[in-house]
Amino acid sequence: MYLPTTSLQLLGTLTTTIYERLFFENCRPVMKEHMKYIVDHAEEIEKLIKVKAQVSEVKSIMLENIDKVLLYKDKSLCITQHTCSQAIDRGENLTVLSDKTENLRSQAQEYKKQGTQVRRKLWYQNMKIKLVVLGILLLLVLIIWLSICHGFDCTD
């Protein structure tokens, strides 16, 4: 069956047009809903875009840092002596920082231990003072009782 080129072009255009109309008719409500959401929540979408950009930036910085660490890991891979010495200095600084952190942790534990000891000591001292005051009050009450009653028998 022979069709002229113009007829094939016409048939292709018609099928494409029919397909596009069917596609757009089915997708129109969904696209309308999505567009309405985008318009109604523009600020949230803008914030989301900013957060994605920040995440991407942080990701790229982290990847750069990982590459630098891997590069500096082996001294033979250092490009110049300056970068090698910088990497070694960073490693030494991290070691010093780690030592200082451990020292602070042990000092904090010692401080906590001494604080607990001081608190217990002060509690015992406070309790001793309270017991002495209570004893003195009981002694005064006993003296007053004996002076009023002229002894232990106070039936008169």
LOMILO-771030 format. One line per field, with one value per residue: chain; residue in one letter; residue number from 1; x, y, z of N, C-alpha, C, O, CB in turn. Coordinates in Angstrom, 1 decimal. Atoms other than C-alpha are relative to their C-alpha. Glycine has a CB too. Example, Ala and Ser with C-alpha at 12.3 -4.5 7.8 and 13.67 -1.06 7.14 Angstrom:
REM residues 2
chain A;A
res A;S
n 1;2
n_xx 0.9;-0.9
n_yy -1.2;-1.1
n_zz 0.0;0.0
ca_xx 12.3;13.7
ca_yy -4.5;-1.1
ca_zz 7.8;7.1
c_xx 0.9;-0.8
c_yy 1.2;1.1
c_zz 0.0;0.8
o_xx 1.9;-0.3
o_yy 1.2;2.2
o_zz 0.7;0.9
cb_xx -1.0;0.4
cb_yy 0.0;0.5
cb_zz 1.2;-1.4
//
This chain:
REM residues 156
chain A;A;A;A;A;A;A;A;A;A;A;A;A;A;A;A;A;A;A;A;A;A;A;A;A;A;A;A;A;A;A;A;A;A;A;A;A;A;A;A;A;A;A;A;A;A;A;A;A;A;A;A;A;A;A;A;A;A;A;A;A;A;A;A;A;A;A;A;A;A;A;A;A;A;A;A;A;A;A;A;A;A;A;A;A;A;A;A;A;A;A;A;A;A;A;A;A;A;A;A;A;A;A;A;A;A;A;A;A;A;A;A;A;A;A;A;A;A;A;A;A;A;A;A;A;A;A;A;A;A;A;A;A;A;A;A;A;A;A;A;A;A;A;A;A;A;A;A;A;A;A;A;A;A;A;A
res M;Y;L;P;T;T;S;L;Q;L;L;G;T;L;T;T;T;I;Y;E;R;L;F;F;E;N;C;R;P;V;M;K;E;H;M;K;Y;I;V;D;H;A;E;E;I;E;K;L;I;K;V;K;A;Q;V;S;E;V;K;S;I;M;L;E;N;I;D;K;V;L;L;Y;K;D;K;S;L;C;I;T;Q;H;T;C;S;Q;A;I;D;R;G;E;N;L;T;V;L;S;D;K;T;E;N;L;R;S;Q;A;Q;E;Y;K;K;Q;G;T;Q;V;R;R;K;L;W;Y;Q;N;M;K;I;K;L;V;V;L;G;I;L;L;L;L;V;L;I;I;W;L;S;I;C;H;G;F;D;C;T;D
n 1;2;3;4;5;6;7;8;9;10;11;12;13;14;15;16;17;18;19;20;21;22;23;24;25;26;27;28;29;30;31;32;33;34;35;36;37;38;39;40;41;42;43;44;45;46;47;48;49;50;51;52;53;54;55;56;57;58;59;60;61;62;63;64;65;66;67;68;69;70;71;72;73;74;75;76;77;78;79;80;81;82;83;84;85;86;87;88;89;90;91;92;93;94;95;96;97;98;99;100;101;102;103;104;105;106;107;108;109;110;111;112;113;114;115;116;117;118;119;120;121;122;123;124;125;126;127;128;129;130;131;132;133;134;135;136;137;138;139;140;141;142;143;144;145;146;147;148;149;150;151;152;153;154;155;156
n_xx 0.9;-0.9;0.6;-1.0;-0.8;0.8;1.0;-0.7;-0.2;1.3;0.4;-0.8;0.4;1.3;-0.2;-0.7;1.0;1.0;-0.7;-0.3;1.3;0.4;-1.0;0.2;1.3;-0.1;-1.0;0.4;0.4;-1.1;-0.9;0.7;-0.2;-1.4;-0.2;0.6;-0.8;-1.2;0.3;0.5;-1.1;-1.3;-1.1;-0.5;-0.8;-1.2;-0.8;-0.5;-1.1;-1.1;-0.6;-0.7;-1.3;-0.9;-0.5;-0.9;-1.2;-0.7;-0.5;-1.2;-1.1;-0.4;-0.7;-1.3;-0.7;-0.3;-1.1;-1.2;-0.5;-0.5;-1.2;-1.0;-0.3;-1.2;-0.9;-0.5;0.9;0.0;-0.5;-1.2;-0.4;0.8;1.3;-0.3;-0.3;1.3;0.7;-0.7;0.4;1.4;0.1;-0.5;0.9;1.1;-0.5;0.0;1.4;0.5;-0.6;0.6;1.3;-0.1;-0.4;1.2;0.9;-0.5;0.1;1.4;0.4;-0.6;0.7;1.3;-0.3;-0.3;1.2;0.8;-0.6;0.3;1.4;0.3;-0.7;0.8;1.2;-0.3;-0.2;1.3;0.7;-0.6;0.5;1.4;0.1;-0.5;1.0;1.1;-0.4;0.0;1.5;0.5;-0.6;0.7;1.3;-0.2;-0.3;1.2;0.9;-0.4;0.1;1.4;0.6;-0.9;-0.4;0.7;1.4;0.7;1.4;0.6
n_yy -1.2;-1.1;-1.3;-1.1;-0.5;-1.0;0.7;0.6;-1.2;-0.4;1.1;-0.1;-1.2;0.3;0.9;-0.8;-1.0;0.7;0.5;-1.1;-0.4;1.0;-0.2;-1.3;0.0;0.8;-0.6;-1.4;-0.2;0.3;-1.1;-1.2;0.2;-0.2;-1.5;-0.8;0.3;-0.8;-1.4;-0.2;0.3;-0.5;-0.2;1.3;0.5;-0.8;0.4;1.3;-0.2;-0.5;1.1;0.9;-0.6;0.1;1.4;0.2;-0.7;0.7;1.2;-0.3;-0.3;1.3;0.8;-0.6;0.3;1.4;0.1;-0.6;0.9;1.2;-0.5;-0.2;1.2;0.5;-1.2;0.0;-0.6;-1.4;-0.7;-0.8;0.2;-0.9;0.6;1.1;-0.5;-0.4;1.2;0.5;-1.0;0.3;1.2;-0.3;-0.8;0.8;0.8;-0.9;-0.3;1.2;0.1;-1.0;0.5;1.1;-0.7;-0.7;1.0;0.5;-1.1;-0.2;1.1;-0.3;-1.1;0.6;0.9;-0.9;-0.7;0.9;0.1;-1.3;0.0;0.9;-0.6;-1.1;0.6;0.6;-1.1;-0.6;0.9;-0.1;-1.2;0.2;0.9;-0.8;-1.0;0.8;0.5;-1.1;-0.3;1.0;-0.3;-1.1;0.5;0.9;-0.9;-0.8;1.0;0.3;-1.2;-0.2;1.1;0.4;1.4;0.6;0.2;-1.4;0.2;-1.0
n_zz 0.0;0.2;-0.5;0.3;-1.1;-0.7;-0.7;-1.1;-0.9;-0.5;-0.9;-1.1;-0.7;-0.7;-1.2;-1.0;-0.5;-0.7;-1.2;-0.9;-0.6;-1.1;-1.1;-0.8;-0.6;-1.1;-0.9;-0.3;-1.4;-0.9;0.2;-0.6;-1.4;-0.3;0.2;-1.1;-1.2;0.2;-0.2;-1.3;-1.0;0.6;-1.0;-0.4;1.1;0.0;-1.1;0.3;1.0;-0.7;-0.8;0.9;0.4;-1.1;-0.2;1.2;-0.3;-1.1;0.6;0.8;-1.0;-0.6;1.0;0.1;-1.2;0.1;1.0;-0.6;-1.0;0.7;0.7;-1.0;-0.8;0.4;0.2;1.3;1.0;-0.2;1.2;-0.4;-1.4;-0.8;-0.3;-0.9;-1.3;-0.5;-0.4;-1.3;-1.1;-0.3;-0.7;-1.3;-0.7;-0.4;-1.1;-1.2;-0.4;-0.6;-1.3;-0.9;-0.3;-1.0;-1.2;-0.5;-0.4;-1.3;-1.0;-0.4;-0.9;-1.3;-0.6;-0.4;-1.2;-1.2;-0.4;-0.7;-1.3;-0.7;-0.4;-1.2;-1.2;-0.5;-0.5;-1.3;-0.9;-0.2;-0.9;-1.3;-0.6;-0.3;-1.2;-1.2;-0.4;-0.6;-1.3;-0.9;-0.2;-0.9;-1.3;-0.6;-0.4;-1.3;-1.1;-0.3;-0.6;-1.4;-0.8;-0.3;-0.7;-1.1;0.1;1.1;-0.3;0.1;-0.2;-0.8
ca_xx 0.0;1.5;0.8;2.3;4.9;2.5;-0.1;2.4;3.3;-0.3;-1.0;2.0;0.9;-2.6;-1.5;0.9;-1.8;-4.3;-1.7;-0.7;-4.4;-5.1;-1.9;-2.6;-6.3;-5.3;-2.4;-4.1;-5.8;-2.6;-0.4;-3.0;-2.8;1.0;1.1;-1.3;0.8;3.9;2.2;0.6;3.9;6.5;8.3;8.6;9.9;12.4;13.6;13.9;16.0;18.2;18.7;19.5;22.1;23.6;23.7;25.3;27.9;28.7;28.9;31.4;33.5;33.4;34.5;37.3;38.4;38.3;40.4;42.9;43.1;43.6;46.2;48.1;47.9;50.8;53.8;55.0;51.9;52.5;53.0;55.4;57.3;55.2;51.9;53.6;54.8;51.3;49.8;52.3;51.6;47.9;48.4;50.6;48.1;45.3;47.5;48.0;44.3;43.5;45.9;44.5;41.0;42.0;43.7;40.5;38.4;40.6;40.6;36.8;36.5;38.9;37.0;33.7;35.3;36.6;33.3;31.5;34.0;33.6;29.8;29.8;32.3;30.1;27.0;28.6;29.7;26.2;24.8;27.2;26.2;22.5;23.1;25.1;22.4;19.7;21.7;22.1;18.3;17.5;20.0;18.3;14.9;16.1;17.6;14.4;12.4;14.5;14.5;10.7;9.9;12.7;13.7;12.2;8.9;6.6;3.3;2.8
ca_yy 0.0;3.2;6.5;9.8;11.4;14.2;11.7;10.0;13.4;14.2;10.8;11.3;14.8;13.6;10.7;13.0;15.6;13.0;11.5;14.9;15.8;12.6;13.0;16.6;15.9;13.1;15.1;18.5;18.0;16.6;19.4;22.0;20.6;20.6;24.2;25.4;23.7;25.4;28.8;28.4;27.1;29.2;30.1;26.5;25.5;28.4;27.3;23.7;24.9;26.8;23.8;21.6;24.1;24.2;20.4;20.3;22.8;20.9;17.7;19.2;20.6;17.2;15.4;17.9;17.4;13.6;13.9;16.1;13.6;10.7;12.8;13.7;10.2;9.0;11.4;10.2;11.5;15.0;17.5;19.8;19.7;22.6;20.6;17.6;19.7;21.2;17.7;16.6;19.8;19.1;15.6;16.8;19.5;16.9;14.7;17.7;18.5;14.9;14.9;18.1;16.7;13.6;15.8;17.9;14.8;13.4;16.8;17.0;13.5;14.5;17.7;15.8;13.3;16.2;18.0;14.9;14.5;18.2;17.9;14.8;16.5;19.6;17.4;15.6;18.9;20.3;17.2;17.4;21.0;20.1;17.2;19.5;22.2;19.5;18.1;21.6;22.3;19.0;19.8;23.2;21.6;19.1;21.9;24.0;20.9;20.1;23.7;24.0;20.6;20.4;17.0;14.4;14.1;17.0;15.9;18.8
ca_zz 0.0;-1.1;0.8;-0.3;2.0;2.8;3.9;6.2;7.7;8.1;9.8;12.1;13.0;13.8;16.0;17.8;18.3;19.5;21.9;23.3;23.8;25.7;27.7;28.7;29.4;31.8;33.4;33.5;37.0;38.5;37.0;38.1;41.6;41.6;40.3;42.9;45.7;44.3;44.3;47.7;49.4;47.6;50.8;51.9;48.5;48.6;52.0;50.8;47.8;50.1;52.4;49.5;48.3;51.8;52.0;48.5;49.7;52.9;50.9;48.5;51.4;53.1;49.9;49.5;53.1;52.6;49.5;51.3;54.2;51.8;49.9;53.1;54.5;52.6;52.8;49.5;47.8;49.1;46.2;48.0;51.2;52.5;52.2;53.9;56.8;57.1;57.2;59.9;61.9;61.7;62.9;65.8;66.7;66.7;69.0;71.4;71.3;72.1;75.0;76.4;76.1;78.0;80.6;81.0;81.3;84.1;85.9;85.7;87.2;90.0;90.6;90.8;93.3;95.5;95.3;96.5;99.4;100.4;100.3;102.6;105.0;105.2;105.7;108.6;110.2;109.8;111.4;114.3;114.9;114.8;117.3;119.7;119.6;120.2;123.1;124.6;124.2;125.9;128.7;129.2;129.2;131.9;134.0;133.8;134.7;137.7;138.9;138.7;140.1;142.6;141.4;139.1;140.9;139.9;141.3;143.6
c_xx 0.9;-0.8;1.0;0.7;-0.8;-1.1;0.6;0.3;-1.3;-0.5;0.9;-0.4;-1.3;0.1;0.7;-0.9;-1.0;0.7;0.3;-1.3;-0.4;0.9;-0.3;-1.4;0.1;0.9;-0.4;-0.4;1.2;1.0;-0.6;0.2;1.4;0.3;-0.6;0.7;1.2;-0.3;-0.4;1.2;1.3;1.1;0.6;0.9;1.3;0.9;0.6;1.1;1.2;0.7;0.7;1.3;1.0;0.5;1.0;1.4;0.8;0.5;1.2;1.2;0.5;0.8;1.4;0.9;0.5;1.1;1.3;0.6;0.7;1.3;1.2;0.3;1.3;1.0;0.6;-0.9;-0.1;0.6;1.2;0.3;-0.8;-1.3;0.3;0.2;-1.3;-0.8;0.5;-0.4;-1.4;-0.1;0.6;-1.0;-1.2;0.4;0.0;-1.4;-0.6;0.5;-0.6;-1.5;0.0;0.4;-1.2;-1.0;0.4;-0.1;-1.5;-0.4;0.6;-0.8;-1.4;0.2;0.2;-1.2;-0.9;0.5;-0.3;-1.5;-0.3;0.6;-0.9;-1.3;0.2;0.2;-1.3;-0.8;0.5;-0.5;-1.5;-0.1;0.5;-1.1;-1.2;0.3;0.0;-1.4;-0.6;0.6;-0.7;-1.4;0.0;0.3;-1.2;-1.0;0.4;-0.1;-1.4;-0.5;0.8;0.3;-0.8;-1.5;-0.7;-1.5;-0.7;-0.6
c_yy 1.2;1.3;1.1;0.5;1.0;-0.7;-0.6;1.1;0.4;-1.0;0.1;1.2;-0.2;-0.9;0.7;1.0;-0.7;-0.5;1.1;0.5;-0.9;0.1;1.2;0.0;-0.9;0.7;1.4;0.2;-0.2;1.2;1.2;0.0;0.3;1.5;0.8;-0.2;0.9;1.5;0.3;-0.2;0.4;0.2;-1.3;-0.6;0.7;-0.4;-1.4;0.1;0.5;-1.1;-1.0;0.6;-0.1;-1.4;-0.3;0.6;-0.7;-1.3;0.2;0.3;-1.3;-0.9;0.6;-0.3;-1.5;-0.2;0.5;-1.0;-1.2;0.4;0.1;-1.2;-0.6;1.1;0.0;0.6;1.5;0.7;0.8;-0.3;0.8;-0.7;-1.2;0.5;0.5;-1.2;-0.6;0.9;-0.2;-1.2;0.2;0.9;-0.8;-0.9;0.9;0.3;-1.2;-0.2;1.0;-0.4;-1.1;0.6;0.7;-1.0;-0.5;1.1;0.2;-1.2;0.2;1.1;-0.5;-0.8;0.9;0.7;-0.9;-0.2;1.2;0.0;-0.9;0.6;1.1;-0.5;-0.5;1.1;0.6;-0.9;0.0;1.2;-0.1;-0.9;0.7;1.0;-0.8;-0.5;1.2;0.4;-1.1;0.2;1.2;-0.3;-0.8;0.9;0.8;-0.9;-0.3;1.2;0.3;-1.0;-0.4;-1.5;-0.6;-0.2;1.3;-0.2;1.1;1.1
c_zz 0.0;0.5;-0.4;1.3;0.8;0.8;1.3;1.1;0.6;1.1;1.3;0.9;0.8;1.2;1.1;0.7;0.9;1.3;1.0;0.7;1.1;1.2;0.9;0.7;1.3;1.1;0.4;1.5;0.9;-0.1;0.6;1.5;0.5;-0.1;1.1;1.3;-0.1;0.3;1.4;1.0;-0.6;1.0;0.5;-1.0;-0.1;1.1;-0.3;-1.0;0.7;0.8;-0.9;-0.5;1.1;0.2;-1.1;0.3;1.0;-0.6;-0.8;0.9;0.6;-1.0;-0.2;1.1;0.0;-1.0;0.5;1.0;-0.7;-0.7;1.0;0.8;-0.3;-0.3;-1.4;-1.1;0.1;-1.2;0.3;1.5;1.0;0.4;0.9;1.4;0.6;0.5;1.3;1.1;0.4;0.9;1.4;0.8;0.4;1.2;1.3;0.5;0.7;1.4;1.0;0.3;1.0;1.4;0.7;0.6;1.4;1.1;0.4;0.9;1.4;0.7;0.5;1.3;1.2;0.4;0.8;1.4;0.8;0.4;1.1;1.3;0.6;0.6;1.4;1.0;0.3;0.9;1.4;0.7;0.4;1.3;1.3;0.4;0.6;1.4;1.0;0.3;1.0;1.4;0.7;0.5;1.3;1.2;0.4;0.7;1.5;0.9;0.4;0.9;1.2;0.1;-1.2;0.2;0.0;0.1;0.8;-0.8
o_xx 1.8;-1.9;2.2;0.1;-0.8;-1.4;0.0;0.1;-1.3;-1.0;0.3;-0.4;-1.4;-0.5;0.4;-0.9;-1.3;0.1;0.0;-1.3;-0.8;0.5;-0.4;-1.5;-0.5;0.7;0.1;0.1;1.4;1.5;0.1;0.5;1.6;1.0;0.0;0.9;1.6;0.5;0.1;1.2;2.3;2.2;1.8;2.0;2.4;2.1;1.8;2.1;2.3;1.9;1.8;2.3;2.2;1.7;2.0;2.4;2.0;1.6;2.2;2.3;1.7;1.8;2.3;2.1;1.6;2.1;2.4;1.8;1.7;2.3;2.3;1.3;2.0;0.7;0.9;-0.5;-0.8;1.6;2.2;-0.5;-1.1;-1.8;-0.6;-0.3;-1.6;-1.5;-0.2;-0.7;-1.7;-0.9;0.0;-1.1;-1.8;-0.4;-0.4;-1.6;-1.3;-0.2;-0.9;-1.9;-0.9;-0.2;-1.4;-1.6;-0.4;-0.5;-1.8;-1.2;-0.1;-1.0;-1.8;-0.6;-0.3;-1.4;-1.5;-0.2;-0.6;-1.8;-1.0;0.0;-1.1;-1.9;-0.6;-0.3;-1.6;-1.5;-0.3;-0.8;-1.8;-1.0;-0.1;-1.3;-1.8;-0.5;-0.5;-1.7;-1.3;-0.2;-1.0;-1.8;-0.8;-0.2;-1.5;-1.6;-0.5;-0.4;-1.7;-1.3;0.3;0.3;-1.4;-2.2;-0.4;-2.2;-1.9;-1.1
o_yy 1.4;1.5;0.9;0.3;1.1;-0.2;-0.6;0.9;0.7;-0.6;0.0;1.1;0.2;-0.7;0.5;1.1;-0.3;-0.4;1.0;0.8;-0.5;0.0;1.1;0.5;-0.5;0.5;1.9;1.1;0.6;1.7;2.0;1.0;1.0;2.1;1.8;0.7;1.4;2.2;1.3;0.4;-0.3;-0.1;-1.3;-1.1;0.1;-0.6;-1.6;-0.6;0.0;-1.2;-1.5;-0.2;-0.3;-1.6;-1.0;0.0;-0.9;-1.7;-0.6;-0.1;-1.5;-1.5;-0.2;-0.7;-1.8;-1.0;-0.1;-1.2;-1.7;-0.4;-0.3;-1.3;-1.0;1.9;1.0;0.9;2.1;0.3;0.7;-0.9;0.4;-0.7;-1.5;-0.1;0.4;-1.1;-1.0;0.4;-0.2;-1.3;-0.3;0.7;-0.6;-1.1;0.4;0.3;-1.1;-0.5;0.7;-0.2;-1.1;0.1;0.6;-0.7;-0.7;0.8;0.4;-1.0;0.0;1.0;-0.1;-0.8;0.7;0.9;-0.4;-0.2;1.1;0.4;-0.6;0.5;1.2;0.0;-0.3;1.0;1.0;-0.4;-0.1;1.2;0.3;-0.7;0.5;1.1;-0.3;-0.5;1.0;0.7;-0.7;0.0;1.2;0.1;-0.6;0.7;1.0;-0.5;-0.3;1.1;0.8;-0.7;-1.2;-2.1;0.1;-0.5;2.1;0.2;1.2;2.1
o_zz 0.8;0.1;-0.3;2.4;2.0;1.9;2.4;2.3;1.8;2.1;2.4;2.1;1.9;2.2;2.3;1.9;2.0;2.4;2.2;1.9;2.2;2.3;2.1;1.7;2.3;2.3;1.4;2.1;1.9;0.9;1.2;2.1;1.5;0.8;1.6;2.1;0.9;1.0;2.0;2.1;-0.5;0.7;0.7;-0.7;-0.4;0.9;0.0;-0.9;0.3;0.9;-0.5;-0.6;0.9;0.4;-0.9;0.0;0.9;-0.2;-0.7;0.6;0.8;-0.6;-0.4;1.0;0.4;-0.7;0.3;1.1;-0.3;-0.8;0.7;1.5;0.7;-1.2;-1.9;-2.2;-0.7;-1.8;-0.4;2.2;2.1;1.5;1.8;2.3;1.8;1.5;2.2;2.2;1.6;1.9;2.4;2.0;1.5;2.1;2.4;1.7;1.7;2.3;2.1;1.5;1.9;2.4;1.9;1.6;2.3;2.3;1.5;1.8;2.4;1.9;1.6;2.2;2.3;1.6;1.8;2.4;2.0;1.6;2.0;2.3;1.8;1.5;2.3;2.2;1.5;1.8;2.3;1.9;1.5;2.1;2.3;1.6;1.6;2.3;2.1;1.5;1.9;2.4;1.9;1.5;2.2;2.2;1.6;1.7;2.4;2.1;1.5;1.9;2.0;1.1;-2.0;-0.7;0.9;-0.7;0.8;-0.2
cb_xx -1.0;0.4;-0.3;-0.8;1.3;-0.6;-0.7;1.3;0.7;-1.1;0.2;1.5;-0.1;-1.0;0.8;1.2;-0.7;-0.5;1.4;0.6;-1.1;0.1;1.4;0.1;-1.0;0.6;1.3;-1.1;-1.1;0.7;0.3;-1.5;-0.4;0.9;-0.5;-1.5;0.3;0.6;-1.2;-1.1;0.0;-0.3;-0.6;-1.1;-0.8;-0.4;-0.8;-1.1;-0.5;-0.4;-1.1;-0.9;-0.3;-0.6;-1.3;-0.6;-0.3;-1.0;-1.1;-0.3;-0.5;-1.2;-0.8;-0.1;-0.8;-1.2;-0.4;-0.3;-1.1;-1.0;-0.2;-0.5;-1.1;-0.1;1.1;0.4;-1.4;0.7;-1.1;-0.3;1.5;-0.3;-0.7;1.3;1.0;-0.8;0.0;1.5;0.3;-0.9;0.9;1.4;-0.5;-0.4;1.4;0.8;-0.8;0.3;1.5;-0.1;-0.7;1.0;1.1;-0.6;-0.1;1.4;0.5;-0.8;0.6;1.5;-0.3;-0.6;1.2;1.1;-0.7;-0.1;1.5;0.4;-0.8;0.7;1.4;-0.3;-0.6;1.3;1.0;-0.8;0.0;1.6;0.2;-0.7;0.8;1.3;-0.5;-0.3;1.4;0.7;-0.8;0.4;1.5;-0.1;-0.7;1.1;1.2;-0.6;-0.1;1.5;0.7;-0.8;-0.2;-0.6;-0.4;0.7;-0.2;0.4;-0.2;1.0
cb_yy 0.0;0.2;0.0;1.1;0.7;1.0;-1.1;-0.7;1.1;0.1;-1.3;0.2;1.2;-0.6;-1.2;0.8;0.8;-1.3;-0.7;1.2;0.2;-1.4;0.0;1.1;-0.7;-1.4;0.0;0.4;-0.9;-1.3;0.2;0.1;-1.4;-0.8;0.4;-0.6;-1.5;-0.2;0.4;-1.0;-1.5;1.3;0.8;-0.9;0.0;1.4;-0.1;-0.8;0.9;1.2;-0.7;-0.3;1.5;0.5;-1.0;0.5;1.5;-0.3;-0.6;1.1;1.0;-0.7;0.0;1.6;0.3;-0.9;0.8;1.3;-0.5;-0.5;1.3;1.1;-1.0;-1.0;-0.1;-1.5;-0.6;0.5;0.9;1.5;0.4;1.3;-0.5;-0.8;1.1;0.7;-1.0;-0.1;1.4;-0.1;-1.1;0.7;1.1;-0.9;-0.5;1.3;0.4;-1.2;0.2;1.4;-0.5;-1.1;1.0;0.9;-1.1;-0.5;1.3;0.0;-1.3;0.4;1.2;-0.9;-0.9;1.0;0.4;-1.4;-0.2;1.2;-0.4;-1.3;0.5;1.0;-1.1;-0.9;1.1;0.2;-1.5;0.0;1.2;-0.6;-1.2;0.7;0.8;-1.2;-0.5;1.3;0.0;-1.5;0.2;1.2;-0.8;-1.0;1.0;0.6;-1.3;-0.4;1.2;0.1;-1.2;0.5;-0.8;-1.3;-0.8;0.6;-1.4;0.6
cb_zz 1.2;-1.5;1.5;-0.7;-0.5;-1.0;-0.8;-0.4;-0.8;-1.1;-0.6;-0.4;-0.9;-1.1;-0.5;-0.6;-1.1;-0.8;-0.4;-0.8;-1.0;-0.6;-0.5;-1.0;-1.0;-0.3;-0.6;-0.9;0.4;-0.4;-1.5;-0.4;0.5;-0.9;-1.4;0.2;0.1;-1.3;-0.9;0.4;0.3;-0.7;1.2;0.4;-1.3;0.1;1.3;-0.6;-1.1;0.9;0.8;-1.3;-0.4;1.3;-0.1;-1.3;0.4;1.1;-0.9;-1.0;1.0;0.5;-1.3;-0.2;1.2;-0.3;-1.3;0.7;0.9;-1.1;-0.7;1.0;-0.3;-1.2;1.0;-0.4;0.2;1.3;-0.5;-0.2;0.2;-0.8;-1.3;-0.5;0.0;-1.1;-1.1;-0.2;-0.5;-1.2;-0.7;-0.1;-0.9;-1.1;-0.3;-0.4;-1.2;-0.9;-0.1;-0.8;-1.3;-0.4;-0.2;-1.1;-1.0;-0.1;-0.6;-1.3;-0.6;-0.1;-1.1;-1.1;-0.3;-0.4;-1.3;-0.7;-0.2;-0.8;-1.3;-0.4;-0.4;-1.1;-1.0;0.0;-0.7;-1.3;-0.6;-0.1;-1.0;-1.2;-0.2;-0.4;-1.3;-0.9;0.0;-0.7;-1.3;-0.5;-0.1;-1.1;-1.1;-0.2;-0.4;-1.3;-0.8;-0.1;-0.6;-1.3;-0.9;1.4;1.3;-0.3;1.3;-1.4;0.7;0.9
//
